Amino acid sequence: MSDSDFSDKVFCVIGGTSGMGLSAVKALLSRSARVVFSGKDCEEVAAAGGLLGSAALGVVADATDPGSADRVIQKGITAFGRIDGLYHAAGGSGRRMGDGPLHEITDEGWDYTLRLNLSSVFYSNRAAIRAFLARARGGVILNMASVLAYSPSPAHFATHAYTAAKAGIIGMSRSAAARYAPQNIRVNVIAPGLIETPMSRRAVQDEGIMRFVRSKQPLDGGRAGAPRDVDEAVLYLLSDASRFVTGQVLAVDGGWSVTDVTA
C-alpha cells in the first residue's frame, strides 16, 4: 500500500489508546488518514504519544457505555466531515472479575466479560452502521475477535466467557456483512493469536505459556506477535484494496490455528 492510500479517509478507532488499537492509530496516521480514537485515558496517551494535531482527535470514552460510540463518531463527523470506517479494538480479559473455565465462571465474571468484549462491539457497530446509512455512501467496519473463538487452548487460555464473546463478534459481524452489503457497507473481523500487549502481560511473562506459544505460533522462530504484525492486515481490511471483501475472518496468529499443539 502506498502512503497516499488513506489521504482522503476518516476512521474511528474504538480502544485506540493501547496495544493493537494504539498501533493501528499510529499506522493510519502514518498513511495520511484522519483518525478519531477513543479510550478512557486518551488525553494522556495522545499527549505522550504525539497524537495531537489536525489529523487526530482523541475522545475520552468508555466502550461499555451504550452511548459512547455515538458520541465518538459524531465528534469525528463534526471535526472531519464524515466517517469512512470503524475499527473496534477495545476489549480485554475478564479473568480478575471471575472469567475462567465454564464450571468456575461467576455471574459477575460472565456479565463483565461479555459487556467489555461483545456489548461494546454491538454499541460501536450500531453507531457506525447508522452513520453510514445516514450518509448513504457505504463504509467499512473491522472488528477484533481472537483466534480463541474457534481454536481453543484448553490448558493455558481457558477463559470461556471471553471465548464466547469473541465468537459472538464473528457471528454478529458475518450477519451484518450479509445484511448491509447492498448498501456497500463491509464488515470483517481480524482474529489475532497471542500478541504482546498490556492485556497479555500475564501470558508473556509465564515461561510455561511461552514454551507452548513458541510451538503453537511457529512462524518467525516461534514467538508472541507484536502489534505491528497486525497493522498491515488492519490497513488492508480498512482500505479500498479490500473493496470486494466482506464477512471474512482473517487470522493473524503466527500459525496458531493450523497447528495441533494443545498443551
N, C-alpha and C positions, 0 to 999 in steps of 0.2 A: 504494500500500500504506500502511496506517496504521501508526503506531508500535507498536501492540499486536499486530501480526501474528505476532510471534515470542516473545511473552511467556511461552509455555508450551513453548518448543522448546529443544533442546540440540543443538549442532552441533560437529563435529570438522573443523578445517581443517588439512590436512597442507601444510606450506610456508606458514605464516601469519606469517612474520617480515619479509617484504619484498615490494615490488611489489604485484601484484594480490592475493596472498594476504593480506598485511597490511591492505590497503584493505578487503577483504571482512570480515576480523575486526572492524575498526572499524565497518563498516556494520551487521553483525549485532548487535554490542553496542549500537549506537545505536537499534536496533529492539527492544531489551529481550530479545534472545536470551542464552542462556548458551553460552559457547564454550570448548572445549579446543583449543588450537592448538599446533603443533609446529614446530621448526626447530633447527638446530644452535646458533643464537645467541639462542634465545627469551628467556632470562633478561635479557640486556642490552636487547633490544628491548622487552620487557614493562615494564621499569622506566623506560626512556627515553620510551616512548610512552603511559604512563599506563594500561597494560592490566592492571594488578594490581588485584584486587578479588574480590568474591564471585561475580561473573558470568563471570570469565575465569580460565582455568588454562593456563599455558604449560608445555610439556614439552620438554626438550632431547631431540632425536631426529634421527637421520639417516634420511631417507626411503628410502635404498637398502639399509638393513638389513632383512632379511626379517621380523624380529620387532618392528620399531619401531612399526608402526601398531597392532599388537595391544596393545602397552603403552600407547600414547597413548589408544586407545579405552577400554581398561579403566580408566585413570586418570580419564577423563571419566565413565564409568559410576559409579565409586566416589565421585567428587566431586558429581555432579549427578543420579545415579539412573538415567540412561539416555542413549542417543544416538539422536537422531531423524534426523540426516543427516550426510553426509560431503561435504566439498568438497576435492578434491585439486588444489592449486595448485602443488605442488613440481615442479621441473624446471629445465632450463637448457641452455645451449649446450655442445656438446662440441667446439667449434672448436679450442680450445687443446690438446685432447687428441688431435686428429687427424681430426675430422669435416671434411667438405668434399664436393666433387664425387665421384661414385662411384669414379672411377679414382684418386683421391688418398686416399681414406679408409684409415687404418691399422686394423689389427685392434684395437689398443688404443682408438682413437677410436670404432670401432663398438661395442665392448663397453661402454665407459664411457657413451656417449650413450644406448644402449638401457637400460642399468641405471638411469641417472638419470631418464629420461623415460618409460619403459614398464614396466620391472620394478617401479619404485616404485609406480606406479598399480595394478599387479596386487596388490602386497602390501597396500595400503590398502583396495582394493575387496574383497579376500578377507576381510580382518578385519572390515570393515563388514557384509558380507553375513552372515557368521557371527553377528555380534552381533544383526542384525535377525532372523535366523531363530530365534535362541535366545529372543528376546523375543516373537516371533510377532505383531507389531503393525505390520509394514511399515517403511518407511524410504525415504530418498531419497539418491542419490549423484549428485554433479556432478563430472565430470572436465574438466580443462583440456587441450584439444588446441591446434591452431593452424590458421589459415586456410591455412598452407603444406601441410597434409595433403592438400588437394585443389585448391589454386590456387597452383601453384609460381611462384617468381620465379627464373628461370634465371641472371640476371646478378648479382643482389645477395644472394640468400639461398640459395645452392646448398650447403646442408649436408644431405646426403641421409640420413644416419643419423638426424638429428633429425626430418626429414620422415617417415621410415619409422616412427619411434617414435610420432609424433603420429597418423599414420594407423592404427597399431595400437591406439591408445587408442580411436579411433572404432569400429573393428571389435569390440574386446572389449566396449565399452560397449553397443553395439546388441545383441550376442549375449546379454549379461547381462540387458538390459532385457526381451528376449523370454523368457528362462528364468525370471525371478523376478517377472514381472508378476502371476501368480496369487497370489503371497504379498504383493501390494500394495507391492512394492519397485520404485521407479522409478530409472532410470539415464539420465542425459542428459549432454550434452557442450557445453561452450562453446568456441568457436573464435575467439580474438581475432586481429586484424590486428597491425600494429606498435603496441605500447603502450609509452609511455615509462616504463621501469623500470630498476633497476640492470642487469638482464640485457641490455637493449637499448642500453646506453650507446654501444657501438661504432657502431651504426647511426645513432642520433640525432645523433651528433657528426660524421658523414660527410656533407658537403654534397651529394655526388653521390647518395647514397642518399636523402637527404631531398628532393631535387628529384623523384626517382622517386616517393616516398611522397606528395608533395603532389598528384600526378596519380592515383596508384593508390588513395589513400584520399581522395576528393574531398569528402566530407561536411564541413560546418562550416569551409569555407575551405581544406580540404586540409591535414592535419596528422597527426602521430603521436597516437594516442589517449592518454588519461590513465587510470589505474586507476579513477577514479570513473566513467568511461564504461562500464566493465564491471560495476560494482557492482549496478546495478538489474537487469540481466539475471541475475546470480548470485542476488540476493534472490528474484526471480520463480521461478527454477527450483528453489530450495530450499523455497519456500513452498507452502502449501496451495492457492494460486491456480493452481498448475500440477498439481493433483492428477490431471488426466486426460492428462498429457503424459509420455511415456517413449520412450526410444530415439531422441531427436531431437538434432540438432546445430545450435546457434544461433550464427551468426557475428555477432560484434561487431567489425566490421572497417572501418568508415568507407567502405564501398563497394568494398573491395579485390576481393572475389570476383565482382563484377559489372562490372568494368572490363576493357578489353582492352589496357591498358598492360603491356608486358613488360620494358621496359628504360628 
